[in-house]
Amino acid sequence: MTPILLTVLLACGKDGGDTGATRNADDTGDTGTSIDPTMVGCEDRHATLIAAVEADLAKSDAPGVSVAVMEDGVVTCRFTRGTRAADSTEPPTVDTLFQIGSTTKMFTATALLQQVDAGELSLDDTLAEAYPDSEFALDETWNDQVLLRHLLTHQGAFYDYIDLEAGSDDADLAAWHEEVFFPNIWLMNPPGKFWNYSNPNFDIAGLIVEAHDSRWYPDIMRDDVFGPLGMTRTIQRKTEVEADGDYALGVGYYLTGSNTAEYGPVPMDLVPDIASGRPAGVSTWSTPDQVLAMARFLMEGDSAILSDALRQQVTSPQVPFLSTPDDAAYGFGVMVFPGVQLSADDYYELPVWSHGGNTNSYSSELYIVPDQGFAISILSSGYGTDFSGSVVAAFESLVDLPTPVAPPEYPWDPDGLDANVGHYTDPYNVGGMDITRKGDQLYVSMPLLDRYGFDVNPELYPLGTDVWLIEIDGAWYDLTFIEDEGSDVATWVRNRAFVTTRQATDKVHRSGPPPSRAEIDRLLRAARLPTHPVVGPRPPGR
C-alpha cells in the first residue's frame, strides 16, 4: 500500500449480489442482460481511472487488482484487471476475495466502540482494568498506563510485532498474548505521549472485545460489524475463504523457516492465518464494494451499529501525526487529512479520510471524501503495491476539486536545531543514535547499524525543524523530534520501527545481546517511506 500525500496495513458463501448497506448503481434487477463479472456499472467518466489502474498494475508485481468507486453514496463502478494468481490466466471477478490488511483497523475500532456504547467499557479504562491478564513481565506498571483510547489511536507505545508463525485457532488470540506478548514485549516510550503506528494496539483492542463477550473475535465481527453493514463476503478465517473458493493469490513474502522469508508467488497454504493478528488486519478478506459499505457508514451513520456521537469520533482528529506540515491526524482506526496534494505544486483543501493496508502478499487503498459522498477502494494481490497514480486519477476525474493552493510548508527555524542535538538510545531496537549539527544541517551516527553493515547516510534530509528523513540502505525513513511536556529540548526521536530516547529511562529492561541484524531489518522493511506518496512525508525528489 502506498498512500497519497494527503498532507501526510464471516462464515458464509458468496452471493454475488447487493451488499446491503452499500447501494450499487448497477443493481437494476434486470436479469435479461449479461453482466461482465470483471466490469460492472462503469461508464465513460471512469475511463481515466481504469487506464491508470491498468498502468499501475503493469508496473507492479501484483497478478491482479479489484476496484470499486462510490459517488454520492452509491457504488457506481466495480472492475478488476489482471489474473487471480501469478500462474493463472483467469481474471478475478468483482466478487473475488482479496486481503484488506490494516484497513481492518476501523472495523476493530467499531467493535470496541460498540462495547463503549453499551456501557461495558470506557475509552478511559486502563488496559489493566479492561484485560487484567495483561501485566507485562518487563514492567508491571505499563498496563496501568495504557488507556483504551491509546489503543485506538496508536498511542500505546508498543513495539510493532506480529508473530507470523503463531497459531490460527481462535483461542490463540488470547493464548498468544498471555503466553508470548505480555511476557516478552516492551513499550518504546511512555504511553499517550504521541502517535506511532503499531499493530499490537489493535490486536489488543480485539483481544479486549473478545474478553468482554462470549464469542470468538471473528464471530463478533461477523455478527456485530460486518453483518449489519451488509458485508456478507468479508471473512477472517482462512478455512472459510478456502471453502468459499473465490479468492486471489498474491506475490510477496512467505516464510521459509524461523525468521527467514523469500519473495515470490505465495500459494494459499503459505498465506498466514494468525489469530493473534486478526484484529490489526493480518487475515481479513473482502471485496472493494464491501469495504465501501464502511465508507458509507462513516459518512451517513447507522445508529443500529454505533451511536452518531461515537461514529463521529472515529473520523475526528484524536492525535496529530506531527510528521506532516498541516493538521493531519489519526482518529479511531482512520487517518484524517485536511487536504490532499495531487502534484508537487497543487494542494486541495478538501477533507479526506483514509486507511490503507499491507499483508505479506496483498495491499489495500481506501480514500473517502465525506463532503461529496465519494470513496474508492483498491485491493491488489501484491506486497506494497503502488496505486497512487490510480488514486490521483480518481480524484482528478471523479471528485469536484476546489481551486488548488500552494502546499503547506513545514516550519523551519534554524535557531531550534540545537534542541535536537544529542545522544539518544533505544536498547530494544537500534541501539544508540548520535545527532550532531554543522550549520543548518543535522547529522546522524548509529553505531549498531554500522556494525551490522547497514549503509546509514550520515547526512539527514530536512523537511522541517523537527521532521527529517534518514537514508538507510538506499531507503528513506522519517524521523520526528518530539519534546516532552515542560522540556525545551527533544526527548524522543520517533520512527515506526524505533523510538530513541535522549536519556535513559528509570528502568532499562533489556539484558543480554542487542537485537540481531535480522530483527532490525524486519523492523526497517515495515517502516520504509513509500516511493510516491500522496499522504505523508515525501522522500527527496518526489
Secondary structure, 3 states (H helix, E strand, C coil): CCCEECCCCCCCCCCCCCCCCCEECCCCCCCCCCCCCCEECCCHHHHHHHHHHHHHHHHCCCCEEEEEEEECCEEEEEEEEECCCCCCCCCCCCCCEEECHHHHHHHHHHHHHHHHHCCCCCCCCEHHHHCHHHCCCCCCCHHHHCEHHHHHCCCCCECCCCCCCCCCCCCHHHHHHHHHHHHHCCECCCCCCCCCCCCHHHHHHHHHHHHCCCCCHHHHHHHHHHHHHCCCCCECCHHHHHHHCCECCCEEEEEEECCEEEEEECCHHHCCCCHHHCCCCCCCEECHHHHHHHHHHHHHCECCCECHHHHHHHCCCCEECCCCCCCCEECCCCEEECCEECCCCCEECCCEEECCEECCCCEEEEEEEHHHCEEEEEEECECCCCCHHHHHHHHHHHCCCCCCECCCCCCCCHHHHHHHCEEEEECCCCEEEEEEEECCEEEEECHHHHHCCCCECCECEECCCCEEEEEECCEEEEEEEECCCCCCCCCEEECCCCEEECCCCCCCCCCCCCCCHHHHHHHHHHHCCCCCCECCCCCCCC
